Amino acid sequence: MTGKSGVAISPLVLDSIGVKFSTKQLEILLRIAILSSTCLLAFSVRLFSVLRYESVIHEFDPYFNYRATLVLANKGYYEFWNWFDHESWYPLGRIVGGTVYPGLMWTAANLYWLLQLVTLTASLREVCVLTAPLFAALTAMLGYALGAEIRDRQTGLLAAALLAICPGYISRSVAGSFDNEGVAIFALLLTFYFFIKAVNSGSIAWSVAASLAYFYMASAWGGYVFVINLVPLYVVVMLLSGRFSERLYIAYSVFYIMGMLLAMQIRFIGFQHVQSGEHSMAMVTFALLQVYMLLAWIKARIADPAKFRLVMRLIVAAAGALGMAALGAAVLTGKISPWTGRFYALLDPTFAKEHIPIIASVSEHQPTTWSSFFFDLHMLMLLVPTGVHFCFKRLTDANVFLILYAMCSFYFAGVMVRLMLVTAPAMVLLSSIAISAMLTTYCQQLRAPAAPAAKLVKQSGGKSGGSAGNHLEGQREVAAGMTVGIFILLSFFVRHSTWVTAEGPITHASRGDAGVDGFDRVRNVEIGNKDFELDYMEEAFTSANWIVRVYKAYSSPSIVLAAKQSDGSRMLFDDFREAYYWLRHNTPEDAKVMSWWDYGYQISVMANRTILVDNNTWNNTHIATVGRALCSSEEDAYYIMRGLDVDYVLVVFGGLTGFASDDINKFLWMVRIGAGVFPDIREADYLNQGEYRIDKEAPASFLNSLAYKLSFYRFGQIMTEHGKPTGICPVCICLRTCAAGWGLLGVYLPAD
């Protein structure tokens, strides 16, 4: 049955209203239903943190982002751009408007104002908590658009579904994760989508859209540098492989010029876009394209090949000499700055540890282990090579871009665990291509009708029809088995993703100091005549009436810790917030609090007190001074703190609750960062024959340090386990004969 347009009509009829749907209409409705369900899934799966705990902002950096958003929402753009924060980095202060990527704050504030405009009541904090899940749903839609543009709509639907629940992306987009990456990954994929559309069509409109998306990306996250280097790398590869076209020239030229001018409007970027070595590849590629197009124009007007080769040599030599001279002069005069330490750290994994300990000390800057790759990508890692194969099998301009994106992002994800969320969309797209291509092939084999015996004999080269039929039947069995296997893999991926989001143990730490040598420390402690190697993140410890095993899921806020008791019920440790609120209500409003830089943002927001250092880490000397005070003796530290006008000292100690990431865990980073500025600090003075120990074999320099004294003050008088001597640390599992100790995560001590 056909309609007036000749399109086949499906027999499906809605009897209640008498409407008939064509096959195309049914396909559209089904696609809309799948995408709607995917968006709902992407949003809801990220709400476990709210359901299991409460609506609370996670980690460290999100607290500053929330505080900055409060200023923007309450005082407006002008006050935000000119905000000088005198309550942080005391006594230096911080010019916030010129040292922040404002895209996240813009987004949350505008969402808040929009809700007010339509008279929907919602607090700004709730808007900030739910911003990342909202953009995760939008990112899933972008996954569909990218998959459809690169290959087909089936690939797009798979990409949307996989991206919605991929653990590598969920890790930075759960409710409460009010960090730059929550909106930046959306901006990243939006930029790539518009740029691919521009390359495929040669449209200036799509190029302008890519530039606008890049501007949003640059305003949201420093990862925009990845975009402005990947795109010119793609152009160079296309040029060298003979796939260059006028469409690519239009797309890149418009994207670079307009994107550069827009990005320079961000105060934190400014003229770095043309003066920084990290952006130079885009500029050089743009100049190279102009020379190439000039040669193409000349070639079209010179018929003699010999004359053209001569002109080409002259132009290339002149352009090369002029370019090298200009570049050398710019570098020598300082107009183009060299690469920063963070950029070198991405290219060389050992650079930060050897030269910039403040970068190496951050947990999320550590190299990624293979177990973390599998934890965040799961079966996608098995499908990516197959996806690359299908991309090469039907190579297009978009496929070349996807392969380059996957290769570069995978390398950088291996260098720095934080960048796992950048490679996750690429792995999802390649896996979707693999699954879509395989399912298409296998389903075609399963749906193929049985051929007549005579035809089977002819196709089999004279063999009997029975043997040929058996061969085809074997193909169907293989196709059926592979199809079932793919669906089993997908079911495992869904189960793993749900488990990770709900309560799976975290495999890499968030922004904060790493343990000794960049990892959560493993201490060798002596009990009796046996040596035990204890991993903090996995060690379960017992007490008289309950067994605790700490869980840190992607949905678990680091500000609230959870453990399971022997009866299966959860126990929450809310010591952080209780300690910050104690500071807020029991100290003068103008009190200055000294702590390690990890806790600066949280103290500023929850305790509302002036701090010396925070997670911005812009002044290494100031951080080194705090580190020197904490690793010095009490007498020496007193004069350092008096010079900084400190009223209170905050230390975090997890000896009573078994919390791993305390200040004792981070102590060697305090020493290393301090030694980078003050040569009289030597790491060897705090080690026992090259080993970091905190028991009776620890060196005197460590036992007399301010951080150790505050952490273990009167700890020897505390009973941590029923029926056992006092002073047993459940994390270290070793006896203490310390001067004393505190059992809370936060300890506050007046400096005088």
Stockholm file with secondary structure:
# STOCKHOLM 1.0

chainA/1-752         MTGKSGVAISPLVLDSIGVKFSTKQLEILLRIAILSSTCLLAFSVRLFSVLRYESVIHEFDPYFNYRATLVLANKGYYEFWNWFDHESWYPLGRIVGGTVYPGLMWTAANLYWLLQLVTLTASLREVCVLTAPLFAALTAMLGYALGAEIRDRQTGLLAAALLAICPGYISRSVAGSFDNEGVAIFALLLTFYFFIKAVNSGSIAWSVAASLAYFYMASAWGGYVFVINLVPLYVVVMLLSGRFSERLYIAYSVFYIMGMLLAMQIRFIGFQHVQSGEHSMAMVTFALLQVYMLLAWIKARIADPAKFRLVMRLIVAAAGALGMAALGAAVLTGKISPWTGRFYALLDPTFAKEHIPIIASVSEHQPTTWSSFFFDLHMLMLLVPTGVHFCFKRLTDANVFLILYAMCSFYFAGVMVRLMLVTAPAMVLLSSIAISAMLTTYCQQLRAPAAPAAKLVKQSGGKSGGSAGNHLEGQREVAAGMTVGIFILLSFFVRHSTWVTAEGPITHASRGDAGVDGFDRVRNVEIGNKDFELDYMEEAFTSANWIVRVYKAYSSPSIVLAAKQSDGSRMLFDDFREAYYWLRHNTPEDAKVMSWWDYGYQISVMANRTILVDNNTWNNTHIATVGRALCSSEEDAYYIMRGLDVDYVLVVFGGLTGFASDDINKFLWMVRIGAGVFPDIREADYLNQGEYRIDKEAPASFLNSLAYKLSFYRFGQIMTEHGKPTGICPVCICLRTCAAGWGLLGVYLPAD
#=GR chainA/1-752 SS CBCTTSCBEEEEEETTTTEEEEHHHHHHHHHHHHHHHHHHHHHHGGGHHHHHTCSCCCSSHHHHHHHHHHHHHHHCHHHHHTCEETTSSTTTCEESTTSSCTHHHHHHHHHHHHHHHTTCCCCHHHHHHHHHHHHHHHHHHHHHHHHHHHTCHHHHHHHHHHHHHCHHHHTTTSTTCCSTHHHHHHHHHHHHHHHHHHHHHCCHHHHHHHHHHHHHHHHHCTTHHHHHHHHHHHHHHHHHTTCCCHHHHHHHHHHHHHHHHHHTTSTTTTTHHHHBGGGHHHHHHHHHHHHHHHHHHHHTTCCCHHHHHHHHHHHHHHHHHHHHHHHHHHHHTTSSBCCCHHHHHHHCTTHHHHHCHHHHTBGGGSCCCHHHHHHHHTTHHHHHHHHHHHHHHTCCHHHHHHHHHHHHHHHHHHHCGGGHHHHHHHHHHHHHHHHHHHHHHHHHHHHCCCCCHHHHHHHTTSCCHHHHHHHHHHHHHHHHHHHHHHHHHHHHHHHHHHHHHHTCCCSSCCSSBCCGGGSSCEEEEEETTEEEEEETTTCCEECSSCEECEECCTTSCTTSEEEECTTSCEEEECHHHHHHHHHHHHSCTTCEEECCGGGHHHIIIIICCEESCCTTCCCHHHHHHHHHHHHSBHHHHHHHHHHTTCCEEEEECCTTTTCSSSTTTTHHHHHHHHHTTCTTCCGGGGSBTTBCCCSTTSCHHHHTBHHHHHHSBTGGGCCCSTTSCTTEETTTTEECCCSBCCCSSEEEEECC
#=GC SS_cons         CBCTTSCBEEEEEETTTTEEEEHHHHHHHHHHHHHHHHHHHHHHGGGHHHHHTCSCCCSSHHHHHHHHHHHHHHHCHHHHHTCEETTSSTTTCEESTTSSCTHHHHHHHHHHHHHHHTTCCCCHHHHHHHHHHHHHHHHHHHHHHHHHHHTCHHHHHHHHHHHHHCHHHHTTTSTTCCSTHHHHHHHHHHHHHHHHHHHHHCCHHHHHHHHHHHHHHHHHCTTHHHHHHHHHHHHHHHHHTTCCCHHHHHHHHHHHHHHHHHHTTSTTTTTHHHHBGGGHHHHHHHHHHHHHHHHHHHHTTCCCHHHHHHHHHHHHHHHHHHHHHHHHHHHHTTSSBCCCHHHHHHHCTTHHHHHCHHHHTBGGGSCCCHHHHHHHHTTHHHHHHHHHHHHHHTCCHHHHHHHHHHHHHHHHHHHCGGGHHHHHHHHHHHHHHHHHHHHHHHHHHHHCCCCCHHHHHHHTTSCCHHHHHHHHHHHHHHHHHHHHHHHHHHHHHHHHHHHHHHTCCCSSCCSSBCCGGGSSCEEEEEETTEEEEEETTTCCEECSSCEECEECCTTSCTTSEEEECTTSCEEEECHHHHHHHHHHHHSCTTCEEECCGGGHHHIIIIICCEESCCTTCCCHHHHHHHHHHHHSBHHHHHHHHHHTTCCEEEEECCTTTTCSSSTTTTHHHHHHHHHTTCTTCCGGGGSBTTBCCCSTTSCHHHHTBHHHHHHSBTGGGCCCSTTSCTTEETTTTEECCCSBCCCSSEEEEECC
//
